[in-house]
Amino acid sequence: MQLAFRELVDHAVDSGWKEAEVLAGLRELAEHQSLALVSSERTEALLRALKQLT
């Protein structure tokens, strides 16, 4: 995974982005993805609870 990550960063830098910008953007994307995953898991748990009530 580290090699693919480095390749992604290098490709973005080659496209004109500064490395710090790339890393900040990837960090933000990872945080958003993590929040979405948690939200999805909570929603699924709530739906399961609701199904048990019906």
C-alpha positions as CSV (number, residue, x, y, z in Angstrom):
1,M,0.0,0.0,0.0
2,Q,2.9,2.3,0.7
3,L,4.2,2.0,-2.8
4,A,0.8,2.8,-4.3
5,F,0.5,5.8,-2.0
6,R,3.9,7.1,-3.0
7,E,3.1,6.6,-6.7
8,L,-0.1,8.6,-6.2
9,V,1.7,11.4,-4.5
10,D,4.4,11.4,-7.1
11,H,1.9,11.5,-9.9
12,A,0.1,14.5,-8.3
13,V,3.4,16.3,-7.9
14,D,4.3,15.6,-11.5
15,S,0.9,17.1,-12.4
16,G,1.9,20.4,-10.8
17,W,0.7,20.1,-7.2
18,K,3.1,20.8,-4.3
19,E,3.8,17.7,-2.2
20,A,2.4,19.4,1.0
21,E,-0.8,20.2,-0.8
22,V,-1.1,16.6,-2.0
23,L,-0.6,15.2,1.4
24,A,-3.0,17.6,3.0
25,G,-5.6,16.8,0.4
26,L,-5.2,13.0,0.9
27,R,-5.4,13.4,4.7
28,E,-8.6,15.3,4.3
29,L,-10.0,12.7,1.9
30,A,-9.1,9.9,4.3
31,E,-10.8,11.7,7.2
32,H,-14.0,12.2,5.1
33,Q,-13.9,8.6,4.1
34,S,-13.5,7.5,7.7
35,L,-16.4,9.7,8.8
36,A,-18.6,8.3,6.0
37,L,-17.8,4.7,7.1
38,V,-18.7,5.4,10.7
39,S,-21.9,7.1,9.6
40,S,-22.8,4.2,7.4
41,E,-22.2,1.7,10.2
42,R,-24.3,3.7,12.6
43,T,-27.1,3.9,10.0
44,E,-27.0,0.2,9.4
45,A,-27.2,-0.5,13.2
46,L,-30.2,1.8,13.5
47,L,-31.9,0.1,10.6
48,R,-31.3,-3.3,12.2
49,A,-32.8,-2.0,15.5
50,L,-35.8,-0.6,13.7
51,K,-36.4,-3.9,11.9
52,Q,-36.4,-5.7,15.2
53,L,-39.2,-3.4,16.5
54,T,-41.5,-4.2,13.6
